[in-house]
Amino acid sequence: MSSSIELEHRISPVSRLPPELLISCFSKLGSSMDLRSCMLVSKTWSRNAVDLLWHRPLCNSWANLLNVVQAVRKEDSYFPYFALVKRLNLSSLSDQISDGTVQPFMCCKRIERLTLTGCTKLTDHGVVSIVEGSNSLLALDITGLDAVTDHTLGAVAEHCPRLQGLNITDCSKVTDESLVAVAQSCRHLKRLKLNNCTLITDESVTSVARHCPAMLEIDLHNCRQITDESITSLISRGRQLRELRIAHCSLVTNNAFLELPKQLAFDSLRILDLTACYQLHDAAVEKIIEASPRLRNLVLAKCKDITDKSVHAITRLGKNLHYIHLGHCAHITDAAVIQLVKMCNRIRYIDLACCHRLTDASVKLLATLPKLRRIGLVKCQAITDRSIMALAKINNEINTPKSQTTSLLERVHLSYCVHLTLQGIHALLNRCPKLTHLSLTGIQGFFMREDLTAFCREAPPEFTEHQRTMFCVFSGPKINQLRDYLNNEDRASLYDTEGTMYDDREAEDAEADQQVTGMMHATGLGGADDEDMNDEDEVGEGSQYGEPPDSWRTR
């Protein structure tokens, strides 16, 4: 037997697997310790496992960070660890990271995703030291680095032509000068987040629109110098734009949308946040719906001048609409909400906080939405226990299928709905098994009872004493604890009053039902089903409008 054949028979079958199969197997391992063990098996296994182990080194503790630094600095190591690092995330140690801490990573020039979120001790010197020469960088997140200036973004423009994602939220010293340079040099940009960059003007945003045609998502939250010119340019040129967030850009008017090219549809746009764009009116909303017929998430909170006319336009989105926020749009009435329910029957989240004209008629129809998961009715003070019983899907039909009598609600915001009673909330708790959040701040039957507030979560530390007294929000395990407590207490001692619950069997309520049915038939509207789409957005109580999706974040 020849020596080569003898050697081949000495090698185990698993060691003869091609590298791509070994790497595929190793990639299924769940922990870095498992990968490390594979590296110790043989040189072949080591060569094929080391990339996976060092692709994203773990820097979630100071000890781990020191080990990583020691390895990338070592000159005579078996592997060039500094060249293997592709993703570097130091946000877990944000309060300890300084310019000196990041100096050892100057030699890591193959980093593709760099996350320095909240590392407030970093300055231009530290960030630039990593960015310089990093031609492979695809995503940079420097959220909260207030000391960073145009010098850092100038280095990004010079050294990172492949950049696709940039998050400079709260980098308040950045100006148009560096952003224009980034737009001109980094033409593959797809995601740009400029929250609270208050020095930014139309000059840089229009430059992004001109030079970055692949833009998918842009967030201009609180960029208060942005005007109509920027918005019109972004939408007109961004034919692939999926998300546009311009919350609190108070200089934006109707013209931003009315000046869009006629008879041109922007089918890619899915998410539009216009929170507190006070100068928008019905005409702008009608144009938005006409130009973006496939919108899925629409936020018009605090656009105080819009009326039922806007809601009627929104109904044309039909099955596409999943998320609608109309908080503080006080001109909206029951008629518009009823029409919305009829046409857009796939809504998962709706917020109507401070829409004081709404009554039980609206909520009863909202309760029929088959996919409703979250509803906000803060300060809708005209609603009563009739609404709560509808949300709890309590009815008098004996033969109603079980699937129609179990609520899917997960988050319900009812703060300051002062006509609600403990009996109604108790029924809601029992009929909503998936409930994870229930806000009842300002409802007398709850915040004045210590036995019930014992299950509340802590009030935020910045609240005043009066706000703390009124605060009554239940979430997580506390929901189940409250439900169990109410179910185990004696009913006579639990409820302070009798006869406060509305009974849907009463003649008065039957008449109200007939009125609602008549309004529905009068609209002559209907919705159609379609395939499911994923829920993505979360919104807090009242005026809180949720976080951006994970696609903004670098990992």
Buried (B, 14 or more C-beta within 10 A) or exposed (E): EEEEEEEEEEEEEEEEBEEEEBBEBBEEBEEBEEBBEBBEEBEBBBBBBBBBBBBBBEBEEEEBBEBBBEBBEEEEEEBBBBEBBBBBBBBBBBEEBBBEBBBBBBBBBBBBBBBBBBBBBBBBBBBBBBBBBBEEBBBBBBBBBEBBBBBBBBBBBBBBEEBBBBBBBBBBBBBBEBBBBBBBBBBBBBBBBBBBBBBBBBBBBBBBBBBBBBBBBBBBBBBBBBBBBBBBBBBBBBBEBBBBBBBBBBBBBBBBBBBBEEEEEBEBBBBBBBBBBBBBBBBBBBBBBBBBBBBBBBBBBBBBBBBBBBBBBBBBBBBBBBBBBBBBBBBBBBBBBBBBBBBBBBBBBBBBBBBBBBBBBBBBBBBBBEBBBBBBBBBBBBBBBBBBBBBBBBBEEEEEEEEEEBBBBBBBBBBBBBBBBBBBBBBBBBBBEEBBBBBBBBBBBBBEBEEBBEBBEEBEEEEEEEEEBBBBBBBEEBBBEBBEBBEEEEEEEBBEEEEBBBEBEEEEBEEBBEEBEEBBEEBEBEBEEEEEBEBBBBBBBBBBBBEBBEEBBBE
